Amino acid sequence: QQPVQSPQAVILREGEDAVINCSSSKALYSVHWYRQKHGEAPVFLMILLKGGEQKGHEKISASFNEKKQQSSLYLTASQLSYSGTYFCGTTGGGADGLTFGKGTHLIIQP
Amino acid sequence: GAVVSQHPSWVICKSGTSVKIECRSLDFQATTMFWYRQFPKQSLMLMATSNEGSKATYEQGVEKDKFLINHASLTLSTLTVTSAHPEDSSFYICSASNTGSSYNEQFFGPGTRLTVL
């Protein structure tokens, strides 16, 4: 089942912070976060595993609440380059393909 | 590191022809690769899981005889869209799972835009 992302869209001024949420109705093994710009492939941002391990870019932070089957991506001091569509992808097992949410459109204005 | 390439980046073909798309992991070995499809303004949908040396596993609703997948080596998977029709026009993206990492991150190729006339 497709995870639910919120909000659907966010408009920020450069330097502002944003939080994007991802919620699943089934037990999760991992949550993956990507950013996609128009016409391009998704770029890996972060992976969070059941049990607490995580790996990602230095300037990106995220949380994973296994009990609630929810993850949040935190974007601080946003830059113009952060604009794009953010997707969370979830798996129920380590070798599974990703089930993506519908995406959150982020627009950063100068 | 963790670079995935796809070829071609775009293709335009006539209805009824077959199109082959290659996905390569350039600097790591990928026992598992995945194929996704993305229609305009929509999310990515998993089509199939490709495992080196074995048959691909297809998601429900994806025709295995139409979308042929071959994963002949640890760095190459191919997707062949057979007898393509206009409704197959889409953005096809592969990802490779870094099985050398305990995290099993998936890295995406740049995608192939298929237009069927």
Backbone of each chain as ProteinMPNN parsed JSONL, in Angstrom:
{"seq_chain_A": "QQPVQSPQAVILREGEDAVINCSSSKALYSVHWYRQKHGEAPVFLMILLKGGEQKGHEKISASFNEKKQQSSLYLTASQLSYSGTYFCGTTGGGADGLTFGKGTHLIIQP", "coords_chain_A": {"N_chain_A": [[0.843, -1.194, 0.0], [0.41, 2.231, -0.742], [2.435, 4.691, 0.77], [1.443, 7.598, 2.672], [1.974, 10.941, 2.029], [2.609, 14.12, 3.498], [2.927, 17.681, 3.781], [1.076, 18.168, 0.659], [2.132, 20.127, -0.885], [4.545, 22.745, -0.516], [5.461, 26.074, 0.035], [8.219, 28.051, 0.456], [10.285, 30.647, 1.846], [13.635, 31.396, 1.057], [15.929, 30.098, 3.372], [14.102, 29.417, 5.295], [12.546, 26.78, 7.278], [11.43, 23.365, 6.762], [9.173, 20.604, 7.123], [8.565, 17.362, 6.098], [6.262, 14.785, 5.921], [5.734, 11.218, 6.174], [3.684, 8.495, 6.035], [2.728, 5.201, 6.837], [0.512, 2.391, 6.425], [1.247, -0.117, 6.972], [3.609, -2.412, 8.496], [6.978, -1.384, 8.568], [10.222, -1.875, 7.114], [12.208, -0.249, 6.142], [12.712, 3.24, 5.35], [13.036, 5.392, 2.659], [14.295, 8.407, 1.382], [13.934, 10.713, -1.27], [14.79, 13.268, -3.632], [13.397, 14.797, -6.411], [13.892, 16.5, -9.399], [12.278, 18.288, -12.022], [11.849, 16.251, -14.826], [14.077, 14.766, -14.304], [15.918, 12.039, -12.754], [15.192, 10.547, -9.536], [17.025, 11.658, -6.681], [19.053, 10.266, -4.241], [18.548, 10.848, -0.805], [18.318, 10.041, 1.908], [18.332, 7.142, 4.017], [16.486, 5.232, 6.294], [16.519, 2.792, 8.719], [14.709, 0.105, 10.224], [15.18, -0.248, 13.612], [16.903, 1.77, 14.002], [19.201, 2.574, 12.597], [20.655, 4.854, 10.258], [21.383, 6.576, 7.213], [22.748, 9.126, 5.282], [22.761, 12.349, 3.536], [24.792, 15.009, 4.811], [23.548, 17.468, 5.38], [20.938, 16.899, 5.623], [18.28, 15.789, 7.623], [16.393, 13.277, 9.321], [13.668, 11.404, 10.726], [12.44, 8.318, 12.117], [9.729, 6.674, 13.161], [9.13, 3.697, 14.28], [7.035, 2.325, 15.555], [4.781, 3.874, 15.041], [4.904, 3.818, 12.363], [5.863, 5.886, 10.809], [7.636, 8.514, 9.162], [9.701, 11.413, 9.108], [11.021, 14.112, 7.259], [13.449, 16.542, 7.607], [14.097, 19.747, 6.626], [16.331, 22.23, 6.896], [17.099, 25.717, 7.062], [16.548, 26.379, 4.309], [17.596, 26.22, 0.88], [17.708, 27.627, -2.427], [18.25, 25.556, -4.153], [17.002, 23.413, -3.038], [14.513, 23.112, -3.997], [11.962, 21.127, -5.525], [10.474, 17.865, -6.016], [9.704, 15.857, -3.338], [10.02, 12.55, -2.42], [8.956, 9.836, -0.443], [9.956, 6.52, -0.002], [9.058, 3.233, 0.761], [9.836, 0.079, 2.334], [9.042, -3.332, 3.073], [10.82, -5.192, 3.605], [14.362, -6.01, 3.516], [15.362, -6.421, 0.908], [13.51, -5.516, -0.818], [11.692, -3.828, -3.471], [10.875, -0.322, -3.798], [7.999, 1.254, -2.45], [6.436, 4.048, -3.344], [5.375, 7.228, -2.012], [2.999, 9.827, -2.987], [4.356, 12.142, -3.285], [5.814, 15.317, -2.329], [5.608, 18.615, -3.181], [8.027, 21.023, -3.235], [8.678, 24.39, -3.112], [11.046, 26.855, -3.262], [11.442, 30.172, -2.637], [13.241, 33.159, -3.502]], "CA_chain_A": [[0.0, 0.0, 0.0], [1.186, 3.442, -0.932], [2.507, 5.571, 1.945], [0.798, 8.896, 2.521], [2.86, 12.043, 2.319], [2.005, 15.417, 3.764], [1.846, 18.203, 2.947], [1.203, 17.906, -0.778], [2.985, 21.171, -1.445], [5.034, 23.749, 0.426], [6.187, 27.212, -0.538], [9.039, 28.651, 1.498], [11.307, 31.64, 1.503], [14.99, 30.908, 1.29], [16.332, 30.209, 4.77], [13.079, 28.857, 6.187], [12.611, 25.35, 7.503], [10.254, 22.598, 6.347], [9.078, 19.208, 7.545], [7.73, 16.551, 5.211], [5.895, 13.576, 6.634], [5.431, 10.02, 5.398], [2.999, 7.595, 6.956], [2.337, 3.943, 6.207], [-0.478, 1.597, 7.161], [1.809, -1.434, 7.236], [4.906, -2.424, 9.174], [8.053, -0.994, 7.666], [11.614, -2.224, 7.388], [13.041, 0.921, 5.867], [12.143, 4.404, 4.674], [14.028, 6.037, 1.812], [13.864, 9.73, 0.943], [14.542, 11.16, -2.516], [14.343, 14.528, -4.223], [13.366, 14.721, -7.871], [13.628, 17.734, -10.132], [11.473, 18.014, -13.215], [12.52, 15.612, -15.95], [15.284, 14.075, -13.877], [15.708, 10.891, -11.873], [15.271, 10.863, -8.097], [18.349, 11.668, -6.063], [19.016, 9.706, -2.892], [18.822, 11.77, 0.297], [18.507, 9.386, 3.193], [17.673, 5.878, 4.299], [16.33, 4.962, 7.716], [16.195, 1.385, 8.897], [14.123, -0.397, 11.458], [16.257, -0.489, 14.563], [17.556, 3.035, 14.326], [20.313, 2.999, 11.744], [20.317, 5.721, 9.156], [22.527, 7.018, 6.414], [22.31, 10.119, 4.315], [23.56, 13.539, 3.372], [25.093, 15.727, 6.056], [22.653, 18.595, 5.636], [19.563, 16.414, 5.677], [17.997, 14.954, 8.79], [15.089, 12.623, 9.259], [13.342, 10.536, 11.856], [11.637, 7.15, 11.765], [9.024, 6.115, 14.307], [8.73, 2.366, 13.828], [5.74, 1.94, 16.121], [3.729, 4.614, 14.328], [5.128, 3.618, 10.929], [5.931, 7.232, 10.25], [8.946, 9.134, 9.027], [9.669, 12.828, 8.771], [12.247, 14.657, 6.676], [13.61, 17.908, 8.095], [14.927, 20.605, 5.787], [16.576, 23.454, 7.644], [17.768, 26.801, 6.339], [16.387, 25.935, 2.921], [18.271, 26.931, -0.203], [16.968, 27.557, -3.701], [18.488, 24.247, -4.778], [16.167, 22.393, -2.395], [13.235, 23.0, -4.72], [11.758, 19.87, -6.235], [9.454, 17.002, -5.426], [10.281, 14.919, -2.384], [9.299, 11.287, -2.315], [9.405, 8.794, 0.474], [9.748, 5.174, -0.491], [9.105, 2.331, 1.907], [9.952, -1.353, 2.093], [8.689, -4.211, 4.181], [11.967, -6.082, 3.798], [15.607, -5.398, 3.091], [15.665, -6.561, -0.514], [12.301, -5.169, -1.572], [11.593, -2.578, -4.203], [10.262, 0.748, -3.021], [6.643, 1.747, -2.693], [6.57, 5.486, -3.16], [4.251, 8.108, -1.801], [2.663, 10.658, -4.137], [5.314, 13.227, -3.381], [5.568, 16.647, -1.773], [6.244, 19.613, -4.023], [8.638, 22.086, -2.438], [9.121, 25.545, -3.887], [11.805, 27.806, -2.457], [11.495, 31.484, -3.278], [14.335, 33.993, -2.975]], "C_chain_A": [[0.876, 1.24, 0.0], [1.235, 4.271, 0.354], [1.881, 6.925, 1.626], [1.773, 9.989, 2.929], [2.065, 13.308, 2.596], [3.096, 16.414, 4.123], [2.048, 17.847, 1.477], [2.136, 18.909, -1.428], [3.363, 22.172, -0.367], [5.742, 24.842, -0.351], [6.915, 27.906, 0.599], [9.869, 29.795, 0.945], [12.654, 31.009, 1.801], [15.368, 31.13, 2.759], [15.333, 29.645, 5.756], [13.217, 27.336, 6.277], [11.329, 24.672, 7.025], [10.337, 21.183, 6.913], [8.125, 18.495, 6.605], [7.506, 15.214, 5.901], [5.506, 12.442, 5.694], [4.85, 9.001, 6.359], [2.53, 6.356, 6.218], [1.351, 3.19, 7.079], [0.064, 0.194, 7.463], [3.18, -1.32, 7.894], [6.032, -2.183, 8.165], [9.396, -1.539, 8.103], [12.504, -1.009, 7.188], [12.225, 2.014, 5.194], [13.287, 5.086, 3.918], [13.463, 7.382, 1.367], [14.652, 10.148, -0.3], [14.002, 12.544, -2.874], [14.435, 14.381, -5.743], [13.061, 16.082, -8.453], [12.986, 17.353, -11.462], [12.313, 17.402, -14.339], [13.777, 14.842, -15.587], [14.935, 12.873, -12.994], [15.771, 11.316, -10.415], [16.7, 10.772, -7.589], [18.216, 11.209, -4.617], [19.377, 10.759, -1.856], [19.16, 11.022, 1.579], [17.779, 8.054, 3.229], [17.631, 5.692, 5.813], [15.837, 3.529, 7.874], [15.496, 1.14, 10.218], [15.273, -0.722, 12.407], [17.101, 0.728, 14.83], [18.69, 3.475, 13.426], [19.805, 3.924, 10.641], [21.58, 6.207, 8.469], [22.028, 8.024, 5.405], [23.239, 11.295, 4.241], [23.684, 14.293, 4.689], [24.044, 16.776, 6.383], [21.19, 18.184, 5.712], [19.392, 15.598, 6.955], [16.589, 14.403, 8.689], [14.896, 11.766, 10.494], [12.449, 9.403, 11.372], [11.041, 6.581, 13.044], [8.45, 4.769, 13.88], [7.342, 1.987, 14.324], [4.597, 2.609, 15.385], [3.849, 4.458, 12.823], [5.153, 4.959, 10.202], [7.384, 7.694, 10.162], [8.762, 10.602, 8.679], [11.038, 13.244, 8.259], [12.323, 16.13, 7.062], [14.583, 18.662, 7.186], [15.104, 21.929, 6.515], [17.353, 24.451, 6.8], [17.749, 26.525, 4.842], [17.101, 26.856, 1.926], [17.451, 26.771, -1.478], [17.094, 26.18, -4.343], [17.647, 23.137, -4.151], [14.821, 22.213, -3.113], [13.154, 21.684, -5.479], [10.626, 19.098, -5.578], [10.145, 15.967, -4.558], [9.391, 13.691, -2.269], [9.847, 10.469, -1.153], [9.073, 7.459, -0.179], [9.913, 4.226, 0.677], [9.291, 0.888, 1.446], [9.498, -2.107, 3.328], [9.824, -5.176, 4.501], [13.197, -5.485, 3.167], [15.874, -5.424, 1.602], [14.488, -6.169, -1.402], [12.498, -3.926, -2.409], [10.813, -1.574, -3.373], [8.82, 1.013, -3.449], [6.658, 3.221, -2.345], [5.261, 6.16, -2.808], [4.027, 8.978, -3.029], [3.566, 11.87, -4.282], [4.852, 14.511, -2.734], [6.333, 17.648, -2.607], [6.751, 20.763, -3.166], [9.147, 23.187, -3.354], [9.811, 26.506, -2.927], [11.905, 29.106, -3.243], [12.612, 32.327, -2.672], [13.802, 35.056, -2.012]], "O_chain_A": [[1.924, 1.294, 0.643], [0.197, 4.528, 0.963], [1.803, 7.337, 0.469], [2.325, 9.97, 4.029], [1.003, 13.54, 2.019], [4.102, 16.026, 4.716], [3.078, 17.287, 1.104], [2.838, 18.597, -2.39], [2.604, 22.415, 0.571], [6.517, 24.576, -1.269], [6.3, 28.303, 1.589], [10.117, 29.891, -0.257], [12.779, 30.18, 2.703], [15.153, 32.208, 3.311], [15.663, 29.418, 6.92], [13.901, 26.702, 5.474], [10.283, 25.309, 6.899], [11.42, 20.646, 7.147], [7.017, 18.965, 6.349], [8.443, 14.592, 6.401], [5.021, 12.664, 4.584], [5.46, 8.682, 7.38], [1.999, 6.445, 5.111], [1.348, 3.324, 8.303], [-0.599, -0.591, 8.141], [3.823, -0.271, 7.851], [6.02, -2.718, 7.057], [9.68, -1.655, 9.295], [13.432, -0.768, 7.959], [11.201, 1.758, 4.561], [14.362, 5.322, 4.47], [12.287, 7.48, 1.016], [15.866, 9.964, -0.374], [12.905, 12.927, -2.47], [15.435, 13.898, -6.276], [12.098, 16.74, -8.06], [13.143, 16.234, -11.95], [13.336, 17.952, -14.746], [14.466, 14.323, -16.465], [13.797, 12.722, -12.549], [16.353, 12.354, -10.102], [17.478, 9.918, -8.016], [17.372, 11.702, -3.868], [20.371, 11.471, -1.995], [20.148, 11.322, 2.25], [16.758, 7.86, 2.569], [18.606, 5.958, 6.516], [14.864, 3.116, 7.242], [15.674, 1.874, 11.19], [16.226, -1.4, 12.026], [17.914, 0.744, 15.755], [19.106, 4.632, 13.479], [18.679, 3.791, 10.16], [22.668, 6.246, 9.043], [21.009, 7.808, 4.749], [24.342, 11.279, 4.787], [22.811, 14.226, 5.555], [23.69, 16.953, 7.548], [20.307, 19.031, 5.849], [20.265, 14.809, 7.317], [15.714, 14.99, 8.053], [15.847, 11.45, 11.209], [11.785, 9.519, 10.342], [11.76, 6.071, 13.903], [7.421, 4.704, 13.208], [6.56, 1.391, 13.584], [3.564, 1.989, 15.133], [2.981, 4.921, 12.082], [4.553, 5.134, 9.142], [8.232, 7.316, 10.97], [7.784, 10.982, 8.035], [12.072, 12.794, 8.755], [11.366, 16.877, 6.864], [15.733, 18.261, 7.008], [14.138, 22.663, 6.725], [18.153, 24.078, 5.942], [18.793, 26.447, 4.195], [17.191, 28.07, 2.106], [16.606, 25.882, -1.581], [16.166, 25.698, -4.993], [17.59, 22.031, -4.688], [14.091, 21.258, -2.846], [14.152, 21.192, -6.006], [9.92, 19.608, -4.708], [11.067, 15.283, -5.004], [8.183, 13.787, -2.053], [11.055, 10.424, -0.922], [8.036, 7.304, -0.823], [10.815, 4.398, 1.496], [8.947, 0.529, 0.32], [9.557, -1.611, 4.453], [9.804, -5.877, 5.513], [13.098, -4.554, 2.368], [16.549, -4.535, 1.082], [14.479, -6.461, -2.598], [13.343, -3.081, -2.114], [10.176, -1.924, -2.38], [8.48, 0.995, -4.632], [6.866, 3.597, -1.191], [4.186, 5.738, -3.235], [4.773, 8.883, -4.003], [3.533, 12.549, -5.308], [3.655, 14.765, -2.605], [7.554, 17.558, -2.735], [5.977, 21.4, -2.452], [9.947, 22.942, -4.257], [9.241, 26.916, -1.916], [12.393, 29.128, -4.373], [12.897, 32.226, -1.479], [14.578, 35.846, -1.473]]}, "seq_chain_B": "GAVVSQHPSWVICKSGTSVKIECRSLDFQATTMFWYRQFPKQSLMLMATSNEGSKATYEQGVEKDKFLINHASLTLSTLTVTSAHPEDSSFYICSASNTGSSYNEQFFGPGTRLTVL", "coords_chain_B": {"N_chain_B": [[30.84, 7.938, -5.866], [28.502, 5.111, -6.355], [27.056, 5.2, -8.864], [24.652, 5.051, -11.372], [23.844, 4.175, -14.614], [21.808, 4.737, -17.524], [20.62, 3.647, -20.678], [18.945, 3.987, -23.754], [18.736, 7.599, -23.196], [16.488, 8.771, -24.12], [13.842, 7.717, -26.29], [12.106, 7.394, -29.312], [9.587, 5.642, -30.856], [7.841, 3.592, -33.268], [4.505, 2.37, -33.053], [4.13, -1.005, -32.09], [6.729, -1.821, -32.349], [9.749, -3.026, -30.715], [11.53, -2.058, -27.802], [14.629, -1.648, -26.24], [16.029, -1.156, -23.08], [18.852, -0.258, -21.24], [20.392, -0.76, -18.074], [22.929, 0.129, -15.969], [25.147, -0.455, -13.27], [27.775, 1.464, -12.319], [29.966, 1.676, -10.574], [29.687, -0.136, -8.57], [28.628, -3.368, -7.447], [25.577, -4.895, -8.19], [23.384, -7.017, -7.036], [20.714, -6.998, -7.103], [18.382, -5.277, -9.045], [15.988, -2.774, -9.844], [13.032, -1.958, -11.64], [11.205, 0.864, -12.524], [8.292, 2.822, -13.311], [7.177, 5.95, -14.412], [4.555, 8.061, -14.821], [3.545, 11.247, -16.256], [3.567, 13.811, -13.832], [3.076, 12.09, -11.786], [3.704, 9.592, -9.218], [6.508, 7.328, -8.741], [6.219, 4.023, -9.9], [6.709, 0.737, -8.929], [7.746, -1.725, -11.137], [9.058, -4.194, -11.521], [11.279, -6.569, -10.008], [14.622, -7.271, -10.425], [16.815, -9.876, -10.411], [20.143, -10.924, -10.391], [21.012, -13.508, -12.501], [18.653, -14.917, -12.194], [15.069, -15.351, -12.644], [13.016, -12.482, -13.188], [10.935, -10.748, -10.83], [7.658, -9.779, -11.02], [5.486, -7.011, -10.44], [2.071, -6.895, -9.371], [-0.233, -6.743, -11.993], [1.549, -5.986, -13.96], [2.621, -6.928, -17.085], [4.466, -9.709, -17.715], [5.248, -10.815, -20.123], [5.254, -8.73, -21.794], [6.973, -6.831, -20.806], [10.067, -7.542, -20.808], [12.652, -8.721, -18.813], [16.091, -8.911, -18.237], [18.821, -9.939, -16.359], [21.831, -10.191, -16.603], [24.365, -9.905, -15.569], [26.277, -8.74, -12.698], [26.277, -6.051, -12.978], [24.567, -5.184, -14.916], [21.322, -4.765, -16.131], [18.56, -5.347, -18.252], [15.68, -3.969, -19.8], [13.132, -4.836, -21.894], [10.708, -3.487, -23.836], [8.17, -4.935, -25.357], [6.452, -4.994, -28.484], [5.491, -2.27, -28.428], [3.061, 0.186, -27.452], [1.159, 3.265, -27.723], [0.182, 3.758, -25.103], [2.189, 2.8, -23.547], [4.03, 4.742, -23.391], [6.165, 6.532, -21.388], [8.15, 7.427, -18.49], [10.856, 5.581, -17.817], [12.592, 4.212, -15.198], [15.473, 2.878, -13.706], [16.741, 1.298, -10.767], [19.509, 0.505, -8.706], [20.442, -1.723, -6.244], [22.636, -1.325, -3.642], [24.221, -3.844, -2.774], [26.494, -4.34, -1.442], [26.526, -2.823, 0.703], [25.33, -2.552, 4.009], [23.039, -1.177, 4.27], [21.54, -1.327, 1.986], [20.893, 0.718, 0.145], [19.138, 2.298, -2.539], [20.016, 3.341, -5.704], [19.284, 5.548, -8.286], [19.07, 5.399, -11.847], [19.421, 7.774, -14.597], [17.081, 7.669, -16.039], [14.821, 6.787, -18.744], [13.134, 8.185, -21.334], [10.36, 7.166, -22.942], [8.639, 7.373, -25.924], [5.913, 6.408, -27.706], [4.723, 6.253, -30.895]], "CA_chain_B": [[30.452, 6.539, -6.0], [27.106, 4.752, -6.506], [26.533, 5.786, -10.095], [23.858, 4.148, -12.204], [23.587, 4.776, -15.928], [20.769, 4.137, -18.352], [20.746, 3.966, -22.094], [19.162, 5.392, -24.1], [18.076, 8.556, -22.309], [15.154, 8.945, -24.673], [13.623, 6.968, -27.519], [10.803, 7.545, -29.972], [9.444, 4.484, -31.733], [6.517, 3.377, -33.835], [3.68, 1.372, -32.382], [4.386, -2.364, -32.544], [8.156, -2.16, -32.288], [10.282, -3.332, -29.381], [12.559, -1.126, -27.345], [15.46, -2.211, -25.17], [16.633, -0.15, -22.206], [19.908, -0.838, -20.414], [20.67, -0.149, -16.781], [24.227, -0.341, -15.487], [25.778, 0.115, -12.074], [29.108, 1.738, -12.834], [31.058, 1.574, -9.611], [29.396, -1.1, -7.527], [27.906, -4.536, -7.933], [24.173, -4.877, -7.79], [22.711, -8.302, -7.203], [19.31, -6.693, -7.354], [18.022, -4.007, -9.677], [14.543, -2.58, -9.889], [12.517, -1.131, -12.736], [10.049, 1.675, -12.158], [7.695, 3.603, -14.388], [6.599, 7.179, -13.878], [3.763, 8.856, -15.758], [3.665, 12.671, -15.94], [3.007, 14.355, -12.603], [2.712, 11.013, -10.863], [4.812, 9.008, -8.479], [7.148, 6.17, -9.367], [5.556, 2.76, -9.595], [7.585, -0.401, -9.13], [7.267, -2.672, -12.128], [9.63, -5.519, -11.343], [12.562, -6.737, -9.314], [15.509, -8.042, -11.273], [17.901, -10.493, -9.659], [21.184, -11.472, -11.247], [21.027, -14.947, -12.694], [17.36, -15.58, -11.984], [13.937, -14.678, -13.288], [12.535, -11.276, -12.527], [9.654, -10.812, -10.125], [6.847, -8.678, -11.505], [4.406, -6.522, -9.579], [0.724, -7.213, -9.847], [-0.717, -5.875, -13.068], [2.599, -5.763, -14.954], [2.684, -8.11, -17.941], [5.843, -10.176, -17.834], [5.563, -11.097, -21.519], [5.378, -7.45, -22.487], [8.157, -6.172, -20.257], [11.04, -8.605, -20.593], [13.789, -8.271, -18.017], [17.224, -9.802, -18.167], [19.854, -9.428, -15.452], [22.851, -11.169, -16.964], [25.587, -9.74, -14.779], [26.088, -7.952, -11.48], [26.271, -4.619, -13.269], [23.716, -4.869, -16.066], [19.973, -5.293, -16.282], [17.897, -4.756, -19.408], [14.217, -4.024, -19.893], [12.672, -4.743, -23.273], [9.273, -3.265, -23.996], [7.841, -5.603, -26.61], [5.253, -4.523, -29.175], [5.108, -1.064, -27.688], [1.897, 0.948, -27.887], [1.187, 4.62, -27.15], [-0.057, 3.763, -23.649], [3.446, 2.442, -22.873], [4.856, 5.943, -23.306], [6.366, 6.852, -19.971], [9.533, 7.601, -18.039], [11.266, 4.326, -17.207], [13.777, 4.453, -14.369], [15.947, 1.715, -12.981], [17.567, 1.552, -9.593], [20.369, -0.608, -8.325], [20.611, -1.831, -4.796], [24.028, -1.5, -3.266], [24.206, -4.998, -1.879], [27.737, -4.34, -0.675], [26.273, -1.988, 1.874], [24.333, -3.144, 4.907], [21.832, -0.369, 4.228], [20.755, -1.635, 0.782], [20.343, 1.905, -0.508], [18.865, 2.173, -3.965], [20.446, 4.496, -6.473], [18.534, 5.565, -9.526], [19.64, 5.868, -13.094], [18.851, 9.035, -15.069], [15.783, 7.463, -16.655], [14.652, 6.718, -20.19], [11.802, 8.662, -21.721], [9.871, 6.426, -24.11], [7.461, 7.898, -26.615], [5.47, 5.488, -28.746], [3.828, 6.992, -31.804]], "C_chain_B": [[28.957, 6.38, -6.18], [26.462, 5.419, -7.712], [25.836, 4.702, -10.911], [23.579, 4.856, -13.532], [22.452, 4.034, -16.625], [20.975, 4.554, -19.782], [19.627, 3.298, -22.862], [18.476, 6.324, -23.099], [16.685, 8.891, -22.816], [15.06, 8.133, -25.969], [12.201, 7.232, -28.005], [10.672, 6.383, -30.942], [8.018, 4.396, -32.246], [5.795, 2.281, -33.07], [3.964, -0.012, -32.967], [5.834, -2.779, -32.504], [8.564, -2.447, -30.851], [11.424, -2.395, -29.05], [13.306, -1.739, -26.175], [16.118, -1.084, -24.389], [17.648, -0.842, -21.303], [20.101, -0.047, -19.129], [21.969, -0.742, -16.247], [24.625, 0.332, -14.183], [27.255, 0.247, -12.405], [30.231, 1.491, -11.825], [30.72, 0.689, -8.421], [28.632, -2.266, -8.148], [26.496, -4.549, -7.355], [23.538, -6.228, -8.075], [21.257, -8.076, -7.601], [19.169, -5.323, -7.994], [16.506, -3.961, -9.782], [14.179, -1.706, -11.08], [11.233, -0.45, -12.29], [9.538, 2.39, -13.401], [7.047, 4.826, -13.748], [5.86, 7.91, -14.983], [3.813, 10.308, -15.318], [2.905, 13.074, -14.687], [2.524, 13.274, -11.64], [3.945, 10.481, -10.159], [5.429, 7.851, -9.269], [6.418, 4.907, -8.925], [6.514, 1.621, -9.906], [6.955, -1.355, -10.13], [7.76, -4.08, -11.821], [10.945, -5.444, -10.597], [13.402, -7.696, -10.129], [16.676, -8.578, -10.452], [18.879, -11.168, -10.602], [21.106, -12.979, -11.294], [19.71, -15.657, -12.459], [16.25, -14.776, -12.642], [13.498, -13.466, -12.475], [11.199, -11.534, -11.835], [8.858, -9.576, -10.494], [5.766, -8.296, -10.497], [3.057, -6.856, -10.215], [0.292, -6.211, -10.914], [0.316, -5.572, -14.146], [2.771, -7.044, -15.768], [4.129, -8.54, -18.17], [6.226, -10.469, -19.284], [5.717, -9.822, -22.337], [6.65, -6.723, -22.053], [9.163, -7.251, -19.863], [12.262, -8.052, -19.875], [14.845, -9.346, -17.99], [18.303, -9.175, -17.305], [21.033, -10.385, -15.549], [24.129, -11.064, -16.146], [25.289, -8.876, -13.567], [26.07, -6.454, -11.735], [25.323, -4.233, -14.393], [22.363, -5.559, -15.984], [19.354, -4.613, -17.494], [16.392, -4.966, -19.32], [13.854, -3.874, -21.354], [11.158, -4.588, -23.273], [8.904, -3.844, -25.355], [6.517, -5.082, -27.172], [4.677, -3.29, -28.462], [3.897, -0.373, -28.308], [1.916, 2.314, -27.214], [0.975, 4.659, -25.635], [1.168, 3.336, -22.841], [4.386, 3.639, -22.762], [4.948, 6.384, -21.851], [7.837, 7.115, -19.726], [9.901, 6.332, -17.285], [12.582, 4.547, -16.464], [14.185, 3.16, -13.676], [16.652, 2.176, -11.711], [18.367, 0.298, -9.302], [20.579, -0.575, -6.833], [22.054, -2.147, -4.476], [24.131, -2.629, -2.243], [25.51, -5.152, -1.108], [27.615, -3.525, 0.589], [25.187, -2.629, 2.729], [23.021, -2.373, 4.862], [20.945, -0.699, 3.023], [20.118, -0.402, 0.172], [20.085, 1.607, -1.978], [19.243, 3.477, -4.65], [19.819, 4.416, -7.859], [19.38, 5.998, -10.713], [18.939, 7.136, -13.527], [17.514, 8.896, -15.766], [15.824, 7.426, -18.171], [13.228, 7.148, -20.517], [11.403, 7.983, -23.023], [8.615, 7.074, -24.644], [7.123, 6.954, -27.742], [4.436, 6.197, -29.612], [2.714, 6.1, -32.366]], "O_chain_B": [[28.214, 7.362, -6.164], [25.452, 6.113, -7.591], [26.355, 3.603, -11.107], [23.131, 6.003, -13.553], [22.182, 2.866, -16.347], [21.439, 5.657, -20.071], [19.374, 2.114, -22.636], [17.715, 5.865, -22.247], [15.804, 9.253, -22.037], [16.059, 7.897, -26.647], [11.246, 7.283, -27.23], [11.559, 6.164, -31.767], [7.11, 5.042, -31.724], [6.42, 1.379, -32.512], [4.031, -0.177, -34.185], [6.143, -3.965, -32.615], [7.832, -2.156, -29.904], [12.189, -1.993, -29.927], [12.706, -2.276, -25.244], [16.697, -0.168, -24.973], [17.358, -1.867, -20.686], [19.985, 1.178, -19.11], [22.093, -1.957, -16.093], [24.457, 1.54, -14.017], [27.914, -0.74, -12.733], [31.34, 1.13, -12.217], [31.382, 0.752, -7.385], [28.067, -2.15, -9.236], [26.278, -4.249, -6.182], [23.198, -6.539, -9.216], [20.663, -8.864, -8.337], [19.76, -4.342, -7.541], [15.838, -4.995, -9.805], [14.94, -0.82, -11.471], [10.313, -1.076, -11.763], [10.246, 2.54, -14.396], [6.445, 4.739, -12.678], [6.465, 8.332, -15.968], [4.088, 10.594, -14.153], [1.74, 12.717, -14.51], [1.671, 13.521, -10.787], [5.074, 10.866, -10.462], [4.929, 7.46, -10.323], [6.054, 4.742, -7.761], [7.065, 1.543, -11.004], [5.795, -1.745, -9.999], [6.99, -5.04, -11.853], [11.619, -4.414, -10.561], [12.96, -8.79, -10.481], [17.435, -7.806, -9.867], [18.477, -11.901, -11.506], [21.129, -13.648, -10.261], [19.656, -16.885, -12.518], [16.468, -13.667, -13.131], [13.599, -13.44, -11.249], [10.442, -12.426, -12.218], [9.324, -8.452, -10.306], [5.211, -9.146, -9.801], [2.941, -7.065, -11.422], [0.435, -5.0, -10.751], [-0.021, -4.953, -15.155], [3.034, -8.111, -15.214], [4.916, -7.8, -18.76], [7.401, -10.382, -19.64], [6.252, -9.847, -23.445], [7.313, -6.076, -22.864], [9.126, -7.795, -18.759], [12.833, -7.041, -20.283], [14.563, -10.521, -17.759], [18.66, -8.012, -17.496], [21.216, -11.265, -14.708], [24.888, -12.028, -16.045], [24.187, -8.346, -13.424], [25.868, -5.67, -10.808], [25.278, -3.067, -14.786], [22.274, -6.772, -15.794], [19.599, -3.431, -17.736], [15.907, -5.989, -18.836], [14.229, -2.889, -21.989], [10.429, -5.446, -22.775], [9.288, -3.298, -26.39], [5.588, -4.771, -26.426], [3.547, -3.289, -27.974], [3.733, -0.352, -29.528], [2.626, 2.499, -26.226], [1.541, 5.518, -24.958], [1.198, 3.483, -21.619], [5.426, 3.553, -22.108], [3.936, 6.581, -21.179], [8.66, 7.036, -20.638], [9.327, 6.039, -16.236], [13.563, 5.012, -17.044], [13.348, 2.442, -13.13], [17.101, 3.319, -11.614], [17.951, -0.818, -9.613], [20.856, 0.47, -6.244], [22.62, -3.117, -4.978], [24.128, -2.406, -1.033], [25.617, -6.0, -0.222], [28.502, -3.54, 1.442], [24.227, -3.188, 2.199], [22.001, -2.853, 5.356], [19.752, -0.395, 3.025], [18.968, -0.436, -0.265], [20.746, 0.759, -2.578], [18.842, 4.564, -4.232], [19.822, 3.371, -8.51], [20.272, 6.839, -10.6], [17.961, 7.544, -12.901], [16.867, 9.902, -16.059], [16.738, 7.961, -18.799], [12.255, 6.56, -20.045], [12.021, 8.193, -24.066], [7.65, 7.296, -23.912], [7.939, 6.72, -28.634], [3.413, 6.675, -29.122], [1.881, 6.567, -33.142]]}, "name": "protein", "num_of_chains": 2, "seq": "QQPVQSPQAVILREGEDAVINCSSSKALYSVHWYRQKHGEAPVFLMILLKGGEQKGHEKISASFNEKKQQSSLYLTASQLSYSGTYFCGTTGGGADGLTFGKGTHLIIQPGAVVSQHPSWVICKSGTSVKIECRSLDFQATTMFWYRQFPKQSLMLMATSNEGSKATYEQGVEKDKFLINHASLTLSTLTVTSAHPEDSSFYICSASNTGSSYNEQFFGPGTRLTVL"}
